[in-house]
Amino acid sequence: MQKWLVREEGQGLVEYGLIIFLVAIVVIAILVLLGPQIGSIFSGITSSI
């Protein structure tokens, strides 16, 4: 019975890893697409200060 629990915990760990991987890909894609716009906003803020 404990072997079954160990296998299920390992499966859950893999699922969490996949979710974190997919979230990281989405965040990187957003930063690549919006990076220049965010940079120009911060440049405008720092120049006005």
C-alpha positions as semicolon CSV with decimal commas, in nm:
position;residue;x (nm);y (nm);z (nm)
1;M;0,000;0,000;0,000
2;Q;0,286;0,241;0,067
3;K;0,430;0,183;-0,280
4;W;0,104;0,312;-0,427
5;L;0,124;0,628;-0,218
6;V;0,484;0,691;-0,319
7;R;0,394;0,660;-0,687
8;E;0,105;0,903;-0,645
9;E;0,324;1,159;-0,467
10;G;0,579;1,135;-0,748
11;Q;0,306;1,188;-1,004
12;G;0,186;1,498;-0,820
13;L;0,539;1,635;-0,814
14;V;0,569;1,592;-1,190
15;E;0,235;1,768;-1,240
16;Y;0,348;2,063;-1,027
17;G;0,671;2,077;-1,223
18;L;0,482;2,091;-1,553
19;I;0,255;2,366;-1,425
20;I;0,553;2,574;-1,309
21;F;0,722;2,516;-1,646
22;L;0,416;2,633;-1,841
23;V;0,372;2,940;-1,621
24;A;0,738;3,027;-1,672
25;I;0,697;3,001;-2,051
26;V;0,393;3,232;-2,041
27;V;0,576;3,487;-1,823
28;I;0,881;3,483;-2,052
29;A;0,660;3,528;-2,360
30;I;0,483;3,826;-2,200
31;L;0,815;3,985;-2,103
32;V;0,952;3,938;-2,454
33;L;0,643;4,094;-2,611
34;L;0,595;4,380;-2,365
35;G;0,954;4,434;-2,255
36;P;1,032;4,734;-2,475
37;Q;0,706;4,907;-2,381
38;I;0,768;4,854;-2,010
39;G;1,124;4,981;-2,051
40;S;1,007;5,300;-2,220
41;I;0,752;5,360;-1,943
42;F;1,022;5,330;-1,676
43;S;1,255;5,552;-1,880
44;G;0,986;5,818;-1,894
45;I;0,929;5,794;-1,520
46;T;1,299;5,822;-1,438
47;S;1,353;6,115;-1,674
48;S;1,061;6,305;-1,520
49;I;1,209;6,257;-1,174
